[in-house]
Amino acid sequence: MYKMLAIDIDDTLINDRKEITEGTKTALEKALAQGVTVTLATGRMYASAKQMAAQLGLNVPLITYQGSLVKNSEDGATIYERTVPTDAARHIFAYCERNGLHLQTYLDDILYVQADNDKSRDYAALSKIPYTVYPEFHELADKPSTKLLIIDDPGRLDEVAVELRNEIGHLVHITKSKPHFLEIVNREGTKGHAIRFLAERFGYEMSEVMAIGDSWNDHEMLEAAGFGVAMGNAVESLKEIADYVTLSNNEDGVKHVVEKFVLQTT
C-alpha cells in the first residue's frame, strides 16, 4: 500500500490545456479519503504550486523550486529550504550577462527579471505568477536565491548546461524542467531530496512512496521513490528508469496509475 504520492505539475498533473481533469481530481480525492498523503513536486514557485494544490484540496507541505523549498500549504511555513551558494550565483549571473542569456531569479517567492520582455511575459503567463523588473539585476547575485532559471532555445541550453556543469557542477544541481528551461538549484535542492525529507517527516518508508513525473528534473524523484512512474509523454531517459510508464497527460495518465496501484480499481 502506497502511503505517499508525489506528483509533478506541468505535463503530468495538468494536460496540454493546463487543466486538472475531473477524472484526475476524483481519483486523487479517493486516494486522500483512503489516508494517502498527496503532495505536489514541481519546479514552479510556491505561490504557483499553491494555486494547483487549492484545486485539489491539499493541505500538506508542497515541494517547490525542484525541491529547494518545501512549505506548508495551509500556513505557508517553511520546513525545508536550500538556496543557491553565493559563489555559484555570482558565476551564473556573470556567465549569462557575458553570453546574452535571459536569467531569472527567485527570492522570498518573488520572481525577479532584468527586463520586461517576451521571455518574462511568456513565463509569467505559463505559471500565472507576476514578475518584478529589477534593472540593477547583478545586485541580486549576492542574495540567497531559491532557484535560477535560464530561458533559451533547447540546443543552446544543452551547450550551456555542459559548460556550467564543468565550471560549477560541484556547487549546484543543473537540470531541465522543459526543453527551453534550464534550472539551477542547490545540490540538495532536488525533488529526490525533498521527497525523502517529507517521507521521513511523515514516518513513511521510501518503499511506501510513489512519484509521478515527465521530465529531466523528475529523475532524482523517481529514483528516490519506492515506485517511480513516468508519463506516456515523458522524456525517454525518464521512461528508462521508471518502474512503470502510464498514459500521457492528455489521457489521464495520473488517474490511470492512481486507480491501478493506489485504489486498485482497475
Secondary structure as UniProt FT lines:
FT   STRAND          4..7
FT   HELIX           9..13
FT   TURN            16..17
FT   HELIX           22..33
FT   TURN            34..35
FT   STRAND          37..41
FT   HELIX           46..56
FT   STRAND          61..64
FT   HELIX           65..67
FT   STRAND          69..72
FT   TURN            73..75
FT   STRAND          78..81
FT   HELIX           86..99
FT   STRAND          102..107
FT   TURN            108..109
FT   STRAND          110..113
FT   HELIX           118..127
FT   STRAND          131..133
FT   HELIX           137..142
FT   STRAND          147..151
FT   HELIX           154..168
FT   TURN            169..171
FT   STRAND          172..178
FT   TURN            179..180
FT   STRAND          181..186
FT   TURN            187..188
FT   HELIX           191..202
FT   HELIX           206..208
FT   STRAND          209..213
FT   HELIX           216..218
FT   HELIX           219..224
FT   STRAND          227..230
FT   TURN            232..233
FT   HELIX           236..241
FT   STRAND          244..245
FT   TURN            249..252
FT   HELIX           253..257
FT   HELIX           258..263
//
